[in-house]
């Protein structure tokens, strides 16, 4: 229990470990819901910004969209929750993502441009979702860091450079904390616990990674060849992604509640497509989902097709009554996957949940460890959504794509 501004802050044993660690490189690997990111955000606020003097800190993610949606939002939300106020306690430059706290400075940094690191000198660094960074990113940070580095991540592959080059090499002063949802039982929702424990009956590898926080080996990945596109622009009301001209847009929708509802935008580049994540959120009723979708799909695009989970006809009808051009998606899973393997060009950088799904979307194994054609039915909401929106459109009898139309 930490106290600040008369506000009692509850912490987990991951936070306690952070307070004790003197290692130069701190590895925080763990399953989902283990509090590793939340604890690091608390630690940087309470132990570094609030107590240190004349220090420089960096919190980094690989891309700017991912940074803004995760670590940056988490830290700023906690600062407000704990009762700190601007400009009394701190000053925030939103344009540069630079926070000044007394004599200390915290930079929120993305390294999609490697040159950003080379002009950096800092005391302590937190690399969130560290498995997204490459070796050179880490080495550049390590050269410019005079204090401690913290790497937080789900241990998706035992072949990753973090394990091979850092942990197993013996060349670094390393402290390692392994956490699971059981380290966070006071705060994690019961529904999420049930989902994590159920993975033992879904896929052994996913259970090792996300439930137990153990190193896994991602095998039988379905989508192996795709790119991340980080540039979306408009020229004369025509949309371009990564310099590629968008010729049509459709949408895919996977309904959820205990697991996320996923709404994806399919940007057609002639017969291929680039996916953009519009919504990825659980605990939404259908009424709430319709309201969110109305905000995400503007009125002028309401004529475009949405292809949704065929097993939810009642929810589809509610969308139809709300004025959406929504249809049942084709339910052919394997042909749909085959189509997407052939036609998926990539995904936008802002699609942070989608990227993680694509990286782990794999074919399941039977009890004898033989690889099956069917995908593992876990962490597949985004992948189901864009399959609905692309495969069904490509095999639909509805009017073919309209070229060169306005996207604004």
C-alpha positions in Angstrom: 0.0 0.0 0.0 1.4 3.4 -1.1 0.0 6.8 0.0 0.1 10.1 -1.8 -2.0 13.2 -1.6 -4.0 11.4 1.1 -4.9 8.8 -1.5 -4.2 5.2 -0.7 -2.8 3.3 -3.6 -3.0 -0.5 -3.7 -0.1 -2.3 -5.3 0.8 -5.9 -6.1 3.9 -7.9 -5.4 5.2 -7.0 -8.8 5.5 -3.4 -7.6 7.2 -4.7 -4.4 9.7 -6.5 -6.6 10.4 -3.3 -8.6 11.2 -1.5 -5.4 13.8 -4.1 -4.4 15.5 -4.7 -7.8 18.9 -3.2 -8.3 19.6 -4.9 -11.6 20.6 -2.9 -14.6 18.2 -4.8 -16.9 14.8 -5.8 -15.4 12.8 -8.4 -17.2 9.1 -8.4 -16.4 7.5 -11.3 -18.3 4.1 -12.6 -17.4 0.7 -13.7 -18.5 -2.2 -11.5 -19.2 -3.7 -9.5 -16.3 -0.6 -10.1 -14.1 -0.3 -6.3 -13.3 3.2 -5.9 -14.9 2.3 -2.9 -17.0 0.1 -1.3 -14.3 2.8 -1.8 -11.7 5.5 -0.3 -13.9 3.3 2.8 -14.5 2.7 3.1 -10.7 6.4 2.7 -10.1 7.5 5.4 -12.6 5.0 7.8 -11.1 5.6 7.2 -7.4 9.2 6.2 -7.2 10.8 8.0 -10.1 8.9 11.2 -11.0 7.7 11.9 -7.4 10.9 11.1 -5.5 13.9 11.5 -7.8 15.6 14.8 -8.7 17.2 16.0 -11.9 16.5 12.8 -13.8 15.3 11.9 -17.3 13.0 9.0 -17.9 11.7 7.3 -21.1 8.7 5.2 -21.6 8.7 3.7 -25.1 6.7 1.5 -27.5 7.6 0.5 -31.0 5.0 2.7 -32.7 3.3 6.0 -31.8 -0.3 4.8 -32.1 0.4 1.9 -29.8 2.2 4.2 -27.3 -0.7 6.6 -27.1 -3.3 3.9 -26.6 -1.4 2.0 -23.9 1.5 3.2 -21.8 0.9 6.9 -22.3 -2.8 6.7 -21.5 -2.2 4.4 -18.5 0.3 6.7 -16.9 -1.7 9.8 -17.5 -4.9 8.2 -16.2 -3.1 7.0 -13.0 -1.6 10.5 -12.4 -5.1 12.0 -12.5 -6.6 9.2 -10.4 -4.0 9.8 -7.7 -4.9 13.4 -7.4 -1.9 15.1 -9.0 -2.7 18.3 -10.7 -1.3 20.4 -13.6 0.5 22.8 -13.5 1.0 22.5 -9.7 2.6 19.0 -9.7 3.5 18.6 -13.4 3.4 20.1 -16.9 2.5 18.1 -20.0 3.5 19.0 -23.5 0.9 17.0 -25.4 2.5 17.8 -28.8 5.9 16.4 -27.9 4.5 13.8 -25.3 6.9 15.3 -22.8 6.1 15.5 -19.1 7.9 17.8 -16.6 7.7 17.0 -12.9 9.8 19.3 -10.7 13.3 18.8 -11.9 12.5 15.5 -13.7 11.5 15.0 -17.3 9.6 12.0 -18.7 9.6 11.4 -22.5 6.9 9.1 -24.0 8.7 7.9 -27.1 8.0 5.7 -30.1 10.8 4.2 -32.1 9.2 3.6 -35.4 12.0 6.1 -36.4 15.3 4.6 -35.1 17.0 8.0 -35.3 14.9 9.1 -32.3 17.0 6.9 -30.0 20.3 8.1 -31.3 19.8 11.6 -30.0 18.8 10.4 -26.5 20.4 10.4 -23.2 18.4 9.1 -20.2 18.5 7.7 -16.7 15.8 5.0 -16.7 13.9 3.4 -19.6 10.7 1.3 -19.7 10.1 -0.7 -23.0 6.5 -1.7 -23.0 5.6 -4.8 -25.1 9.3 -5.2 -25.4 9.0 -8.2 -27.8 7.9 -5.6 -30.5 11.4 -4.0 -30.4 14.3 -5.4 -32.3 17.8 -6.1 -31.0 19.2 -2.8 -32.4 16.5 -0.8 -30.7 17.5 -2.3 -27.4 21.2 -1.9 -27.9 20.7 1.8 -28.8 18.7 2.3 -25.6 21.2 0.4 -23.5 24.1 2.6 -24.8 22.2 5.8 -23.8 20.8 4.7 -20.5 22.8 5.4 -17.3 20.3 3.8 -14.9 17.9 0.9 -15.2 16.0 -0.6 -18.1 12.7 -2.3 -17.7 11.3 -4.7 -20.3 7.6 -5.8 -19.9 6.0 -8.4 -22.2 4.1 -11.7 -22.7 6.8 -14.3 -23.4 5.4 -15.5 -26.8 8.4 -17.3 -28.2 11.4 -18.9 -26.5 13.3 -18.1 -29.8 13.0 -14.4 -29.2 16.2 -12.4 -29.0 15.2 -11.2 -25.5 15.6 -14.7 -24.2 18.5 -15.8 -26.4 20.6 -12.6 -26.4 19.8 -11.1 -23.0 18.6 -13.6 -20.5 20.4 -16.8 -21.6 23.7 -15.1 -22.7 25.0 -14.3 -19.2 26.4 -11.0 -20.5 24.2 -8.7 -18.6 23.2 -7.8 -15.0 19.6 -9.0 -15.2 16.8 -9.3 -12.7 13.7 -11.3 -13.8 10.2 -11.2 -12.4 7.6 -13.7 -13.6 4.0 -12.9 -12.9 0.6 -14.4 -13.6 -3.0 -13.4 -13.0 -2.6 -14.9 -9.5 -0.4 -12.0 -8.6 -3.3 -9.7 -9.3 -6.3 -11.6 -7.9 -7.6 -8.6 -5.9 -8.0 -6.5 -9.1 -8.6 -8.9 -12.1 -12.2 -9.5 -13.1 -13.5 -13.0 -12.4 -14.6 -13.3 -16.0 -11.0 -12.8 -17.2 -9.7 -15.4 -14.7 -12.1 -18.0 -16.2 -11.0 -17.2 -19.7 -7.3 -17.6 -18.8 -7.9 -20.8 -17.0 -10.0 -22.2 -19.8 -7.0 -21.9 -22.2 -5.7 -25.2 -20.8 -8.5 -26.9 -22.8 -8.0 -24.7 -25.9 -4.3 -24.7 -26.6 -1.3 -25.7 -24.5 1.0 -23.1 -25.9 -1.4 -20.2 -25.4 -2.0 -21.5 -21.8 1.8 -21.4 -21.1 2.2 -17.9 -22.5 -0.9 -16.0 -21.3 -2.0 -18.0 -18.2 1.4 -19.1 -16.7 3.7 -16.5 -18.1 6.1 -19.1 -19.4 8.1 -19.0 -22.6 6.1 -20.5 -25.5 6.9 -21.3 -29.1 4.4 -19.9 -31.6 4.0 -22.6 -34.2 1.7 -23.0 -37.2 1.1 -19.3 -37.6 -1.6 -18.8 -40.2 -0.8 -15.3 -41.4 2.9 -15.2 -41.9 3.3 -12.5 -44.6 1.9 -9.1 -43.9 3.1 -5.6 -43.4 2.4 -2.8 -40.9 1.3 0.4 -42.7 1.8 3.6 -40.7 0.8 6.3 -43.3 -2.8 7.1 -44.1 -3.5 10.2 -46.3 -6.1 11.8 -48.5 -5.5 13.4 -51.9 -8.4 15.0 -53.7 -10.8 12.9 -51.5 -9.1 9.7 -52.5 -7.6 7.6 -49.6 -4.1 6.2 -49.7 -2.5 3.8 -47.2 1.3 3.5 -47.4 1.1 5.1 -50.9 -1.5 2.5 -52.1 -4.8 3.8 -53.5 -7.9 2.6 -51.7 -10.6 1.6 -54.2 -13.4 0.6 -51.8 -14.2 0.0 -48.1 -16.2 -2.6 -46.4 -16.5 -3.6 -42.7 -16.3 -6.8 -40.7 -17.9 -7.2 -37.3 -17.4 -10.0 -34.7 -19.9 -9.8 -31.9 -18.7 -10.3 -28.3 -19.4 -9.5 -24.7 -17.2 -11.6 -22.4 -14.6 -11.5 -25.2 -14.1 -8.3 -27.3 -16.4 -7.1 -30.1 -14.2 -6.3 -33.0 -15.1 -3.9 -35.8 -12.6 -3.7 -38.7 -12.4 -1.5 -41.8 -11.4 -3.4 -44.9 -9.5 -1.1 -47.3 -9.5 -2.6 -50.7 -6.5 -2.1 -52.9 -8.1 -3.5 -56.1 -8.5 -7.2 -55.1 -6.2 -7.2 -52.0 -6.8 -5.4 -48.7 -5.3 -3.6 -45.7 -7.1 -3.9 -42.4 -7.7 -1.1 -39.9 -9.0 -1.7 -36.4 -11.9 0.5 -35.5 -13.1 -1.1 -32.3 -11.9 -3.9 -30.0 -13.7 -3.9 -26.7 -15.5 -6.3 -24.4 -18.5 -5.8 -22.1 -20.5 -3.9 -24.7 -24.2 -4.6 -25.0 -25.6 -4.5 -28.5 -27.1 -1.1 -27.8 -23.7 0.2 -26.8 -22.1 -1.4 -29.7 -24.5 0.2 -32.2 -23.9 3.6 -30.6 -20.1 3.1 -30.9 -20.4 2.0 -34.5 -22.5 5.0 -35.4 -19.6 7.2 -34.2 -17.0 5.1 -36.0 -18.8 4.8 -39.3 -19.9 8.3 -40.5 -23.3 8.8 -42.0 -21.9 9.3 -45.5 -20.4 5.8 -45.3 -23.5 4.1 -43.9 -24.3 2.6 -47.3 -21.2 0.5 -47.2 -21.6 -3.2 -46.4 -20.9 -4.6 -42.9 -20.5 -8.3 -42.8 -21.1 -9.7 -39.3 -21.0 -13.0 -37.4 -23.7 -15.2 -39.0 -24.5 -16.9 -35.7 -26.0 -13.7 -34.3 -29.1 -13.0 -36.4 -30.9 -11.1 -33.7 -28.0 -8.7 -33.2 -27.6 -8.3 -36.9 -31.3 -7.3 -37.2 -30.9 -4.7 -34.5 -28.0 -3.1 -36.5 -30.2 -3.3 -39.6 -33.1 -1.5 -37.8 -30.5 1.1 -36.7 -29.9 2.0 -40.4 -26.7 0.0 -41.2 -26.2 -1.9 -44.4 -25.4 -5.1 -42.5 -25.4 -8.7 -43.7 -24.6 -12.2 -42.5 -21.1 -13.2 -43.2 -20.2 -16.4 -44.9 -19.5 -19.0 -42.4 -16.8 -21.0 -44.4 -13.9 -20.7 -42.0 -11.2 -22.5 -43.9 -11.9 -21.1 -47.4 -12.2 -17.7 -45.8 -8.7 -18.1 -44.2 -7.3 -19.3 -47.5 -8.7 -16.2 -49.2 -7.2 -13.9 -46.5 -3.8 -15.6 -46.7 -3.7 -14.8 -50.4 -5.1 -11.2 -50.3 -4.1 -9.7 -46.9 -1.5 -7.0 -47.6 -1.2 -5.9 -44.0 -2.6 -3.9 -41.2 -2.4 -0.3 -40.0 0.0 0.7 -37.2 -2.9 1.9 -35.1 -4.5 -1.5 -35.0 -2.6 -2.6 -31.8 -4.9 -5.4 -30.7 -5.2 -6.7 -34.3 -1.4 -6.8 -34.7 -1.1 -8.9 -31.5 -3.8 -11.3 -32.7 -2.2 -11.7 -36.1 1.2 -12.5 -34.5 -0.3 -15.4 -32.6 -3.2 -16.6 -34.8 -2.3 -20.3 -35.4 -3.7 -23.7 -36.3 -4.6 -26.0 -33.5 -3.1 -29.4 -32.7 -5.0 -32.5 -31.8 -4.4 -34.7 -28.7 -1.6 -36.5 -30.6 0.1 -33.2 -31.4 -0.8 -33.3 -35.1 -1.4 -29.9 -36.7 -5.1 -29.5 -37.8 -6.4 -27.1 -40.4 -8.7 -25.3 -38.0 -7.5 -22.3 -36.1 -7.2 -22.1 -32.3 -10.5 -20.7 -31.0 -8.9 -18.1 -28.7 -7.8 -14.5 -29.3 -9.4 -14.5 -32.8 -12.0 -11.7 -32.6 -10.1 -9.3 -34.9 -9.1 -12.1 -37.3 -12.7 -13.4 -37.5 -13.9 -9.8 -38.1 -11.7 -9.0 -41.1 -12.3 -12.5 -42.6 -16.1 -11.7 -42.5 -15.6 -8.3 -44.1 -13.2 -9.4 -46.9 -14.1 -13.0 -47.8 -17.8 -12.4 -47.8 -17.5 -9.3 -49.9 -15.3 -11.0 -52.4 -17.8 -13.8 -52.8 -20.9 -11.7 -52.7 -23.5 -11.3 -55.4 -24.0 -7.7 -54.3 -22.7 -4.9 -56.6 -18.9 -5.1 -57.2 -16.5 -2.5 -55.8 -17.0 1.1 -56.8 -13.7 2.7 -57.9 -12.4 6.2 -57.1 -15.1 7.3 -54.8 -14.8 9.9 -52.1 -13.6 8.6 -48.7 -13.9 11.8 -46.7 
